[in-house]
Amino acid sequence: MQFRIRQWLRLFMKYFLALLLLASLPIAAWAAAGPGERCSSLLSMKIADGRIVSAKHIAPPFQVPASMSSQSIAQLKEKLSAPMAEQMAHGTVRVPFCRVVGILTPTASSEINFEAWLPEEGYNGRLVQEGDGGLLGAIPYTLMSKLINRGFVVMGSDKGHRGESMDWQWAVGQPEKVIDHHYRATHVTLVVTKALSTKFYGSPAHHIYFSGCSGGAVQGYESAMHNPDDFDGIAIGGAAPPANNLHLPSIAELPTILAQSNGLAPDKLIIISRAAVAACDEVDGVKDGVISFPKQCDFDPGKLACKEGSAPNCLTASEVTAVKRGYALGMSPGTEYYWRFIENLGANFPAEAYKYIVLLPPPDETLLQSFSAKGHKMIAYIGTVDVSAPGFEKYQQALVAHYQQAGSSLETAEEQVSRFYRAFELPGMEHCMGGPGPNNISASLQPERRSVGPDEDIMAAVVKWVEHGKAPDLLVATKYTDDDPAKPPVMTRPICVYPKLAKWDGNGDPFEHHSFTCVNPSAH
């Protein structure tokens, strides 16, 4: 009997091992295939509500297409920021990768063009989606190029429409496309890229992130509110979230304020800014052309009032009133030169446009309730010159107030918010980048830097927080000559977690971040 049992066992093991070997052959063949072969095989991959158009191996260096038209890039360069225009016009991928192009149609009205780029060397096991700026309907190639160079699988979409950053006509009579633009395109692009990545590498990514600035930041907020399961970590800047139930200050009020001043000219706004900087530059003890403590600057624009009539170098009564209204909105002294930001971008939205392009998130998710409950993390940043700064600050206050209303003390509420959301304000930075202050933290839209420390890199900071539980108390920002990382740095400065501020120690080099410590505003 025992002999027969042993025979049966040997026979069973023989066939079991044979079946196991047969089952492993496709996996072994897939692993043995080269990256080019694995890439081309993705073309036949079936996806729900869409199709793969192409899947091709790309050898470096690869000069990416521009994300905006040449006309828009020229306008951006002339009216707003030459370095930002440069970022939107150029990008180079320095690693071999698999470029997957596809179209997604989650509804009959949808047509979402997306791309997923999978590095064939140096893959770090992570996925990241890049957001678009403004209402731009274009794949953010230049932004994607930076993070694939660092080993991320990167993805992006045109959010379901094609158009320039301030075009809204596509939304008229297209409610499904509006949903695609706000959050559905982000979600379905992620779903497909996760499947592509798993097949290409043989295992799923261990963490998934989102990066964006301006409209890309709104895209990140909306994803966290509508699809809180999607991203483990989000690094976004240059915008306040779309949540009208919180009554956040709106940058749309600035053009109205300026118009009611009877034409506060750009030249006069520059004069006001210079006067404010002269008055408040050294409030932090350092003369560097930057107001580091804007909320402690009590500059009075009335000091620039004309003695009689009007003149190019003084302010009329209506102009003084307009500047004070801007301050009441939350804008800080020294930022006046940037108040025509919206007009410079050509954002002359008629009132009717808002009823087409606005889509508010669920009211019970505007404070990231589900996102935080799932243990996900968000780092948000803004420049103090940015016209979105007032809404950004009010959002931080609304998060803290939410926990206070539940019975927590102010200190406890701030600690509860800091478990999932950390905000950073960069003194003197404009919209997403640029400006007189330290403005490079290797974020979306900022000039690419090849090698920096972990505290100087916002993506490294969010990865460390998500994967190692080490929340950032500060980021180190750098101001380069001409905002070009190829040129010498002008200064470095710690950017303290909001609302703390960086205070100079009075002894060290005031242009080096090591000479500063983070303190509470009350300490000044």
C-alpha positions in Angstrom: 0.0 0.0 0.0 2.8 2.4 0.9 4.6 1.5 -2.3 1.5 2.5 -4.4 1.1 5.7 -2.5 4.7 6.7 -3.2 4.1 5.8 -6.9 1.0 8.1 -7.0 2.9 10.9 -5.3 5.8 10.7 -7.8 3.3 10.7 -10.7 1.4 13.6 -9.3 4.6 15.7 -8.7 5.8 14.8 -12.3 2.6 16.2 -13.9 2.4 19.1 -11.5 5.9 20.3 -12.2 5.2 19.9 -16.0 2.1 22.0 -15.7 3.9 24.6 -13.6 6.7 24.7 -16.3 4.1 25.2 -19.1 2.4 28.0 -17.2 5.6 29.8 -16.6 6.7 29.7 -20.2 4.8 32.9 -21.3 6.1 34.8 -18.3 9.7 33.7 -18.9 9.3 34.6 -22.6 8.0 38.0 -21.7 10.8 38.6 -19.2 13.4 37.5 -21.8 12.0 39.8 -24.5 13.8 43.1 -25.0 12.2 46.4 -24.0 11.5 47.2 -27.7 9.6 43.9 -28.2 7.7 44.4 -24.9 6.8 47.9 -25.9 5.5 47.0 -29.3 3.4 44.2 -27.8 1.4 46.9 -25.8 -0.2 48.0 -29.1 -2.4 44.9 -29.0 -3.4 45.4 -25.4 -7.2 45.7 -25.0 -8.5 48.6 -22.9 -12.0 49.5 -21.8 -13.5 52.4 -23.6 -10.6 53.2 -25.8 -7.7 52.0 -27.9 -4.0 52.1 -28.1 -2.9 54.0 -31.2 0.8 53.3 -31.1 3.5 51.9 -28.8 7.1 52.6 -29.9 10.6 52.4 -28.5 12.2 55.9 -28.3 15.9 56.3 -28.1 17.4 59.3 -26.4 17.8 62.1 -26.7 14.2 62.8 -27.6 13.1 66.4 -28.1 9.5 66.6 -27.0 6.9 68.5 -28.9 5.8 71.9 -27.6 2.7 71.7 -25.4 1.4 75.1 -26.7 1.2 76.7 -30.1 4.1 78.9 -31.1 1.8 82.0 -31.0 0.8 81.2 -27.4 4.4 80.6 -26.4 5.5 84.0 -27.9 2.6 85.7 -26.0 3.7 84.0 -22.8 7.3 85.1 -23.3 6.3 88.7 -24.2 3.7 89.4 -21.6 4.4 87.1 -18.6 7.5 85.1 -18.3 10.3 84.2 -20.7 11.5 81.3 -18.5 8.0 79.9 -18.3 7.7 80.1 -22.1 10.9 78.3 -22.4 9.6 75.5 -20.2 6.5 75.1 -22.3 8.5 75.1 -25.6 11.4 72.7 -24.8 12.0 69.4 -23.1 14.5 66.6 -23.6 14.0 62.9 -22.5 17.5 61.5 -21.8 16.5 57.9 -21.2 15.2 55.2 -23.6 11.5 54.7 -23.2 8.3 53.1 -24.5 6.0 55.8 -25.8 2.4 54.7 -25.7 -0.3 56.9 -27.4 -4.0 56.2 -27.0 -7.5 57.6 -27.1 -10.1 57.1 -24.3 -13.9 57.4 -24.8 -15.6 56.8 -21.4 -18.7 58.5 -22.9 -20.1 58.9 -26.4 -19.1 62.6 -26.2 -15.6 61.9 -24.9 -12.3 61.9 -26.9 -9.4 61.9 -24.5 -6.0 61.8 -26.0 -3.3 60.5 -23.7 0.2 59.3 -23.6 2.1 57.1 -21.2 5.9 57.0 -21.2 7.6 54.0 -19.6 11.3 54.2 -19.0 13.3 51.3 -20.2 16.2 52.1 -17.9 16.3 53.3 -14.3 12.6 52.7 -13.6 11.9 53.5 -9.9 8.7 51.6 -9.5 6.5 54.8 -9.4 3.9 56.4 -11.6 3.2 60.1 -11.9 0.6 62.0 -13.8 1.4 65.6 -14.9 -1.4 68.2 -15.0 -2.0 70.9 -17.6 -2.0 74.7 -17.0 -5.1 76.9 -17.2 -7.7 75.4 -19.5 -5.0 74.0 -21.9 -6.2 71.1 -23.9 -2.8 69.5 -24.8 -0.6 66.7 -23.5 2.0 68.3 -21.2 5.0 66.9 -22.9 7.6 69.3 -21.5 6.5 68.6 -17.9 6.5 64.8 -18.5 10.1 64.9 -19.8 11.5 66.0 -16.4 10.1 63.2 -14.3 10.7 60.3 -16.7 14.4 61.4 -16.6 14.2 60.6 -12.9 12.8 57.1 -13.4 9.1 57.7 -13.1 6.5 56.3 -15.5 4.8 59.5 -16.6 1.4 60.1 -18.1 -0.6 63.0 -19.3 -3.7 63.8 -21.3 -5.4 66.7 -23.2 -8.2 66.3 -20.7 -10.7 65.6 -23.5 -10.4 68.7 -25.6 -7.9 70.6 -27.7 -7.3 74.3 -27.1 -5.1 77.1 -25.7 -4.8 77.8 -22.0 -7.6 80.4 -21.9 -9.9 78.9 -24.5 -13.4 78.0 -23.1 -15.5 77.7 -26.2 -15.1 73.9 -26.3 -17.2 73.6 -23.2 -20.4 75.2 -24.7 -23.1 72.6 -24.8 -20.6 69.8 -23.9 -21.3 68.8 -20.3 -19.5 65.4 -20.6 -16.4 67.1 -21.9 -16.5 69.5 -19.0 -16.5 66.5 -16.7 -13.6 64.9 -18.6 -11.6 68.2 -18.3 -12.1 68.5 -14.5 -11.5 65.0 -13.3 -12.6 62.1 -15.5 -9.7 62.3 -18.0 -7.2 62.3 -15.0 -8.8 59.1 -13.6 -9.2 57.1 -16.8 -5.7 58.0 -18.0 -4.4 56.7 -14.7 -6.4 53.5 -14.9 -5.0 52.6 -18.3 -1.4 53.6 -17.5 -1.5 51.4 -14.4 -2.4 48.4 -16.6 0.2 49.3 -19.3 2.9 49.6 -16.6 2.0 46.3 -15.0 2.2 44.5 -18.3 5.4 46.2 -19.4 7.3 45.6 -16.2 5.6 42.4 -15.0 4.4 43.9 -11.7 2.3 46.9 -10.6 3.9 50.2 -9.5 4.3 50.4 -5.8 3.2 54.1 -5.5 1.4 56.6 -7.6 1.7 60.4 -7.6 0.4 63.6 -9.2 2.3 66.7 -10.1 1.0 70.0 -11.5 0.9 73.8 -11.2 -1.7 76.5 -12.0 -4.6 74.6 -13.8 -2.6 71.4 -13.1 -2.9 72.2 -9.4 -6.7 72.5 -9.7 -6.6 69.2 -11.6 -4.8 67.7 -8.6 -7.2 69.1 -6.0 -10.2 67.9 -8.1 -8.7 64.4 -8.4 -8.3 64.2 -4.6 -11.9 65.4 -4.1 -13.6 63.3 -6.8 -11.4 60.2 -6.9 -9.6 60.1 -3.5 -8.3 56.6 -4.1 -6.2 57.5 -7.2 -3.0 59.1 -5.9 -0.9 58.2 -2.9 0.8 61.6 -3.0 0.1 64.9 -4.7 2.6 67.8 -5.2 0.8 70.9 -6.6 1.1 74.7 -6.7 0.0 78.0 -8.0 -3.7 77.7 -7.3 -6.4 77.7 -4.7 -8.9 74.7 -4.9 -12.2 75.0 -6.7 -14.5 75.1 -3.6 -17.0 78.0 -3.6 -18.7 76.6 -0.4 -15.6 77.8 1.4 -15.9 81.4 0.1 -12.3 81.7 -0.9 -11.1 85.0 -2.3 -11.2 85.0 -6.1 -8.5 86.3 -8.4 -11.4 87.3 -10.8 -12.0 90.3 -8.6 -8.7 91.9 -9.4 -9.5 93.0 -13.0 -12.7 94.6 -11.7 -10.8 96.5 -9.0 -8.2 97.7 -11.5 -10.9 98.7 -14.0 -12.7 100.7 -11.4 -9.5 102.7 -10.6 -10.0 104.3 -14.0 -7.0 102.6 -15.5 -4.3 101.9 -12.9 -1.5 101.5 -15.5 1.2 98.8 -15.3 3.9 101.5 -14.9 2.2 102.8 -11.8 1.8 99.3 -10.4 5.6 98.9 -10.8 6.1 102.2 -8.9 3.9 101.0 -6.1 5.7 97.7 -5.8 9.1 99.3 -5.7 7.9 101.7 -2.9 6.4 98.8 -0.9 9.6 96.7 -1.3 11.7 99.7 -0.2 9.5 100.1 2.9 9.4 96.5 3.9 12.3 94.6 2.4 14.3 94.7 5.7 11.5 93.7 8.0 13.1 90.2 8.1 16.5 91.8 8.8 17.9 91.1 5.3 18.0 93.5 2.4 17.6 91.3 -0.7 14.8 92.9 -2.7 12.2 90.6 -1.4 9.5 91.1 1.2 9.8 87.8 3.1 7.2 88.7 5.7 4.4 90.3 3.6 1.7 90.1 6.2 3.9 92.2 8.5 4.3 95.0 5.9 2.1 97.9 6.7 2.9 99.9 3.6 0.4 102.7 3.0 -0.1 103.5 -0.8 -1.5 106.8 0.3 2.0 108.0 0.7 2.3 108.0 -3.1 -0.9 110.2 -3.6 -0.6 113.1 -5.9 -0.7 116.5 -4.2 -3.1 117.7 -6.9 -4.5 116.3 -10.2 -2.6 113.3 -11.6 0.9 112.5 -12.8 2.9 109.4 -14.0 4.8 109.1 -10.7 2.0 109.5 -8.2 -1.5 108.0 -7.5 -4.9 109.6 -7.9 -7.5 109.1 -5.1 -9.2 106.4 -7.1 -5.9 104.6 -7.7 -5.1 104.7 -4.0 -8.5 103.2 -3.3 -8.0 100.4 -5.8 -4.6 99.4 -4.3 -6.2 99.3 -0.8 -9.0 97.1 -2.2 -6.4 94.8 -3.5 -4.9 94.5 -0.1 -8.3 93.9 1.4 -8.7 91.0 -1.0 -5.6 89.5 0.5 -2.9 90.6 -1.9 0.3 91.8 -0.2 2.3 95.0 -0.6 5.1 94.5 -3.2 2.9 92.3 -5.5 1.2 95.1 -7.3 3.3 94.8 -10.5 1.8 91.4 -11.0 -1.9 92.2 -10.5 -2.5 92.3 -14.2 -1.5 88.7 -14.5 -4.9 87.6 -15.7 -5.2 90.3 -18.3 -1.6 89.5 -19.5 -2.7 85.9 -20.2 -5.6 87.2 -22.2 -8.2 85.8 -19.8 -11.0 88.1 -20.7 -13.7 85.6 -19.8 -17.3 86.9 -20.3 -19.6 86.2 -17.5 -21.4 83.5 -19.5 -18.1 81.5 -19.8 -18.2 80.5 -16.1 -21.5 78.6 -16.4 -19.9 76.3 -19.0 -16.4 75.7 -17.6 -17.1 75.6 -13.8 -17.7 72.3 -12.2 -17.6 72.2 -8.4 -16.5 69.2 -6.4 -18.7 67.4 -3.9 -19.2 69.9 -1.0 -18.4 67.2 1.6 -15.0 66.5 -0.1 -13.7 70.1 -0.5 -11.6 69.7 2.7 -10.1 66.4 1.4 -12.1 64.4 3.9 -11.8 61.0 2.1 -8.4 61.7 0.7 -7.0 62.3 4.2 -9.0 59.3 5.7 -7.2 57.0 3.3 -3.8 58.2 4.5 -2.8 60.0 1.3 -0.6 63.1 1.4 -0.6 66.5 -0.4 2.1 69.2 -0.6 0.9 72.5 -1.9 2.9 75.6 -2.7 2.4 79.2 -3.9 4.4 82.3 -4.5 3.6 85.3 -2.3 3.3 87.4 -5.5 0.9 85.0 -7.1 -2.6 86.4 -7.5 -4.0 83.1 -6.2 -2.1 83.5 -2.8 -5.1 84.9 -0.9 -7.3 81.9 -1.8 -4.5 79.5 -1.1 -4.0 80.9 2.4 -7.7 80.9 3.2 -7.9 77.3 2.2 -5.3 76.4 4.8 -7.3 78.3 7.4 -10.5 76.5 6.3 -8.8 73.1 6.8 -7.8 74.1 10.3 -11.2 75.6 11.1 -12.8 72.3 10.0 -11.1 70.4 12.8 -11.7 73.2 15.3 -15.4 73.0 14.6 -15.2 69.3 15.5 -13.9 70.3 19.0 -10.1 70.4 18.5 -8.0 73.3 19.9 -6.1 75.4 17.4 -2.8 73.6 18.1 -4.4 70.2 17.8 -6.3 71.2 14.6 -3.1 72.4 12.9 -1.4 69.1 13.9 -4.4 67.1 12.4 -4.2 69.0 9.1 -0.4 68.5 9.0 -0.9 64.8 8.9 -2.1 64.9 5.3 -1.6 68.5 4.0 1.4 70.8 4.1 1.5 74.2 2.5 4.5 76.3 1.6 4.7 80.0 0.5 7.7 81.1 -1.5 8.5 84.8 -0.8 8.8 86.8 -4.0 7.8 83.9 -6.4 5.3 84.7 -9.1 2.9 82.2 -10.7 4.4 78.8 -10.4 8.0 80.1 -11.0 10.0 83.2 -11.5 10.0 86.5 -9.6 12.7 88.2 -7.4 12.6 85.6 -4.6 13.9 82.1 -4.3 11.7 80.2 -6.7 13.0 76.8 -7.7 12.0 73.7 -5.7 12.1 71.4 -8.8 8.4 71.6 -9.1 6.2 71.3 -12.2 6.7 74.2 -14.7 10.0 75.2 -13.0 13.3 74.8 -14.9 14.7 71.3 -14.7 17.7 70.7 -12.4 19.8 67.6 -12.8 21.0 67.0 -9.2 19.8 68.6 -6.0 19.4 67.6 -2.3 16.2 66.0 -1.1 15.0 69.1 0.7 15.3 71.1 -2.5 13.0 68.9 -4.5 9.2 68.8 -3.9 8.7 65.4 -5.5 11.5 63.9 -3.3 9.7 65.5 -0.3 6.3 64.0 -1.1 7.9 60.6 -1.9 9.7 60.6 1.5 6.4 61.5 3.3 4.3 58.9 1.5 6.8 56.0 1.6 8.8 56.7 4.7 6.4 58.8 6.9 8.8 61.8 7.1 6.7 64.9 6.6 8.6 68.0 5.4 8.9 70.9 7.8 10.7 73.0 5.2 11.8 73.0 1.5 14.9 74.8 0.3 14.3 77.1 -2.6 17.0 78.6 -4.9 17.1 81.8 -6.9 19.3 81.5 -9.9 20.8 84.2 -12.0 18.1 84.9 -14.7 16.2 82.0 -13.1 18.5 79.6 -15.1 19.9 76.6 -13.2 22.8 76.6 -15.6 23.9 80.0 -14.1 25.2 80.7 -10.6 22.7 80.8 -7.7 21.9 84.2 -6.2 20.4 82.9 -2.9 18.9 79.9 -1.2 16.3 80.1 1.5 14.3 77.7 3.6 10.6 77.8 2.9 8.9 76.9 6.1 5.7 74.9 6.4 2.8 77.5 6.5 2.3 79.6 8.5 5.9 79.6 9.9 8.5 82.0 8.4 12.2 81.8 7.9 14.1 84.1 10.3 17.8 85.1 9.7 20.1 84.3 12.6 21.8 87.7 12.3 25.3 86.2 11.9 25.5 83.8 8.9 25.4 84.6 5.2 21.9 86.0 4.6 21.9 84.5 1.1 22.4 80.9 2.4 19.6 78.9 3.8 21.7 77.5 6.6 21.6 81.0 8.2 17.8 80.8 8.8 15.5 79.0 11.2 11.7 78.5 11.0 9.7 80.3 13.6 6.0 81.1 14.2 4.8 84.4 13.0 4.1 85.6 16.6 7.9 85.4 17.2 8.5 88.5 15.0 
